């Protein structure tokens, strides 16, 4: 409804604009006059596609932000439940707040989840590990943070089943893995070989450059 009225308004503007120039004036420039209605009809599909693509882009960005805010919120609640609301004495909370600052998470999101963590009805988040055989028998470890164990088990089972995998017995997969820490370093104009040498000398196992995708925004690339 809104788009059709916009096109009608655009057509009216084109019609008024076309009346300013006489056909004689247009011909003097070697330009053949085109009826405003015809021009509007030709442009309408392109305008619709542009507007549609624009709102699709906004929707995708909003969904990405909502997902990020939910993850940060859960981490804030978990950290507060474990070590209290003071970031000076609670290093886990301090790390989450610093991470949120780097990702431009609004302060009201952090404040809301800090308050939420102090509410009586809010349960503590529990870290749970599930062992899974993926498609083709590939071993996987799924780690979740949840305040509803039964719900998380059901969701993990559903996703694993939908993608052709199955839940593994405890201990049948974990022995193949070991926990390792990932350190993200933002650098610009650095020699990759030199960076690799420094990392390996410091005990790192590998240096991986983050992948770049065609649909990445500048914000996505700056975060990597």
N, C-alpha and C positions, 0 to 999 in steps of 0.2 A: 504494500500500500504506500509506504513512504517512498520507495524507489520510483514508482510510477508517477507520483506527484512531483518528484524531483525532476524526472525527465520532461514532464509537461512544462514545468517552470523553465527548464533549460531550453526547450523548444520555443517558448515565448520570447526568451531573451534573444535567441538566434533570429527569430522572425523580426523583432524590433531592430536588431543590428543590421539585418539585410536591407531594411527599408532606408537606412541612412545612405547607402550607396546605390546610386541608380545603375541600371544595367549598362547604360552608356559609359559610365565611369569605369565599370568593371571591364568592359570591352576595350577601353582605351589602354588598359594594362594587359590586354590579351588574356583576360580571365573570363570564363563563361560563368554566368550567374547560375547558382544552384538554389532551388526553393528551400526555404528554411525548414519546412516540414520534412523534406527528403533528407536534408543534412542531419537533422536531429534523429531521424529513423536509422540512418547509417551509423551514427555515433553511439546510439543507445546501447547496443550490445557490448561495445568496448567500455563504455562508462559502467555498465552493470558488472562486467568482469573485474574492472579496476576496484570498484567499491567492494565487491564480494571478496576479492583477494585481500584487500586491506583489512576488512573485518575478520577474515579467517586468520590473518597474521596476528591481529590483536587478541583474538580468542586463544591462539596457541601460546602467545606470550603470557596471557593471564593464567592459563592452565599450568604453565611451567612455574610461574611465581607461586601459585597456590600450592603446588606440590613441594616447592622449596620451603615455603613458610610452614607447612605441616611437618616436614622433617625437622626443621630447626626447632619448632615448638615442642616436638616430642623429646628432642635432645635436652632442651631447657628443663622440661618437667622432670625428666629422668635424673639430670644432674642435681637439681634442687632437692629431689626426694632423697638422693644418696648423701649429699653433703651440705645441705642448707642453702639459703638464698644469698649468702655473702660471697661474692666472687673473690674476695681477698683470701679467705680461708678455704674456699672451694675451688680448687684449681681446674676441676672438670668443667664447672660452670663458667669460669673465666675463659677457658679455651673455646667453649661454645659461643659465648658473647663476642669474642674476638673474631671468630669465624663468621658470625652473623653480621658483624660490622663490615667485613671485607665483601660480603655478598649483598650489602645494602638492604638488609632486612629492616623494615620499619620498627621504630622503637615501641610502638603500641603493640606489635605482635609479641615482642619479648616481654613487655610488661604484663600482657594478658596471660601468657603462659607461666610467668613467675607467680602471678596471683592464683592461677589454676592449680599449680603444684601444691599450694598451701591449703586448698580446699579439702574438707574432710572426705568428700565422696570420691576424690581422685585417687585411684590406686597407683602404686609404684609400677614403673615399667620394668619388665623382666626380660633379660636377654636369653633367647632360646635358640639352640642349634639343632637343625634337622639334617640328617644324612639322606642323600637322594641319588638314585641312578637316573640319569637323564636319557635322552634319546640315543639309542645305540649302545647303552650301557655305560655312558660316561659318568664317572664319579663326581659328585658335586656336594658342597657343603652350603647350606642355606642358614644364614644367621639373621634373626629378627629381634626387634625390640617391641614388646607388646604389653598392654595392660589387660588383655583378654586372651589367655592361653588357648582356650577351646576354640575361639574364633580364628586365631592365627593358624592352628593346626588344620582346621577345615579349609582355610584359604590356600595354604601351602599344598595340601593334598589335591585340591581342585586344579590348581595351576599345573602341578606336576603331571597329573593324569591327562589334562588337556593337551599337553605337549609330548605325550608318548613316553613319559617316565614313570618311575614308581618309587615309593618310599623305601629306604634301606634300613636294615636292622642297626641298632646302636653299635658303633664300633667297627662296622664293616667298611666304612669309608674314611673315617677320621684319621686312621693310621697312615694314610697316603698324603696327608697334608700337615703343614706346620704353619703357625701364625707368624706373619712378617709385617713389619711396619712400613707404611708408604709415606714418603716425605715429598711434598709438593714444593717446588722451588720455581719462583717466577724470575726469569732472566730475559734480557734483551741484548742482542749483538754479542753473543758469547760463542766462543769456539767449542763446538760439540765434543771434539776429542779431548780438549783440556778439561771440560766439565766431567766427562766420563772418567778420566784419569783421577781427578780429585775425589769423585764419588767412590770409585773402587778402592782407592787408598784409605778412604774413611770407613770401609767395611760394607759398602753397598754391593748388592749382587748384580744390579743392572740399572741402566738409565733409559727410560722410555719417554719418547717425545709424544705428547698428547695428540690424538688424531684431530684433523680438521675436516669438517663436512661442508658441503655446498650450501646447505640451508642454515649454517651457523650465523648468528648475528655478531656484531662487534662485541657485545656484552659477553656472549658465550666464549668468544676467542680470548677475551681479556681475562676470563676466569680460569683459563687453562694454563 
